[in-house]
Amino acid sequence: MTEQADKQEEYGAQAMRTLQPEKQTIRIGYLPLSDCASLIMAAELGFDERHGIKIELSREMSWAGVRDKLHNGELDAAHVLYGLVYGVQMGVGGQQHDMAVLMNLNRSGQAVTVSAALAREGAHDGPTLARHMRAAARPFAFAHTFPTGNHAMLLQYWLAAHGIDPLRDARVMTVPPSQMVAALRAGQMDGFCAGEPWGYKAIVDGVGVTATTSGAIWPDHPGKVLGTSAAFARQHPNSCRALIAAVLEAGRWIDASDANRLAMAATVAAPAYLNTPQEMLAPRMLGHYQDGLGRTWDEAQRLQFYQGGAVNFPYLSDGMWFMTQHRRWGLLRDEPDYLAVARQVSRIDLYRQAAEMTGTPLPASPMRRSTLCDGVVWDGSAPEAYAASFAIGHFF
């Protein structure tokens, strides 16, 4: 019995060594946006140490900077745009580099903002903006945060859904999120799509109006991801698994109550993180919205970090959607193998293991069905036909 017990103890120790994170300190980049909160709280609440790692956070200035630092190894992983990861994977929006999506960090919680001057002229939502643009003597300028990123694809989808060709009827530009409000105030653009707190800050500063929320464009759309290079994920699977588990636990804690959301807002508002007054973060964190024209509402599609685990699964269909839009707008010259690329990028294997470690429910399928603002259904089943189906698009 003693010999058997010794063997069992040695087997257990060997298993623990096998699961030991290959790298204990993981350097993670983030932009100071509300939706980086689960990474901050994973570190602040010690969920990282519970899983044998230490999250070292690095505040970055732009998505291009995040892209470059993931490529050269200055960052191990990052809070990053879903569409940026797929753009880099496909060699558009930057040098081609094999990438990995470990998990989705959040859903919804972005907004399209138009200038207060436009709103005073009656252009305050999609239909009124389209009428105003058709009658205007100049092209309107709209900003997003990265050419292949979430905000670019959501903004262009929304404009096109209202009959506006974003590449012919408007001028689109790239502006870092933190510079959006200042550029809007200076008259350098007519509107922008970005993450919070910038949509709300434009309202508080009296320079912008919320034309629509991202959740109205695509209900429960994926937000930022926890992204890394394919090489890092391949060489550090235990570290990645531990990191996913820590962030899942942090997201679950945030979504557990409004009291936790308020505590989170107080934490991430600190100078070391977002360096933003808590009152600028809390209303939309709680789903309390105003549009800057007197309308207030509780947003059903507010920023979510866990939602019973539904938020975080790296659905293949989500990644494929971004590729369909890259193809639609001429960023991809050739038709990709949508499903094969998504299977390569999305590390569902690591996510499933982390979900089991944390008791996080898993979906029945790696594909999901969504109906966007124009009534068109996306389920990942026919990506080539979907990409080519839109009246407004720019295929080569």
Number of C-alpha atoms within 10 A of each C-alpha: 6 7 8 9 10 11 12 12 12 12 12 12 12 12 11 11 11 11 15 18 20 15 16 18 16 19 16 23 29 26 23 25 21 23 27 24 27 27 28 20 23 25 19 15 14 15 23 27 17 13 20 18 24 22 21 16 19 17 14 16 15 17 22 17 13 25 25 14 17 22 20 10 13 14 22 23 28 28 26 26 25 24 29 26 31 28 25 19 23 21 15 18 20 18 14 14 19 18 25 27 28 28 26 29 30 27 26 26 27 30 27 27 33 28 25 24 17 18 21 11 11 13 21 26 17 19 14 16 21 20 15 17 16 13 9 10 8 10 15 16 17 25 28 27 25 22 23 26 23 27 27 26 24 24 24 22 26 24 20 21 22 17 17 22 19 23 14 10 18 17 15 22 15 15 20 16 25 19 11 26 24 14 16 22 18 10 14 13 21 22 27 33 31 27 27 22 25 25 28 26 17 23 21 14 12 14 22 31 30 26 24 19 22 29 23 18 22 20 18 23 21 25 28 24 27 29 29 27 25 20 12 17 22 12 12 16 19 24 24 28 24 28 30 30 29 30 27 31 22 26 26 19 19 24 18 15 12 14 12 13 18 18 15 23 25 16 18 25 22 13 10 13 19 22 11 18 14 18 12 17 24 21 17 22 22 19 18 14 18 19 19 22 14 6 8 11 10 13 17 13 19 22 25 25 29 26 15 14 18 18 23 29 26 26 24 25 23 26 25 27 21 24 29 23 24 26 22 24 22 13 21 19 14 10 12 16 12 20 16 11 17 23 17 16 23 24 25 20 12 19 27 20 17 22 21 12 16 15 13 22 13 16 12 7 8 15 17 15 12 17 14 19 17 13 11 12 12 19 17 23 14 11 22 17 10 18 20 16 12 14 10 18 20 17 15 11
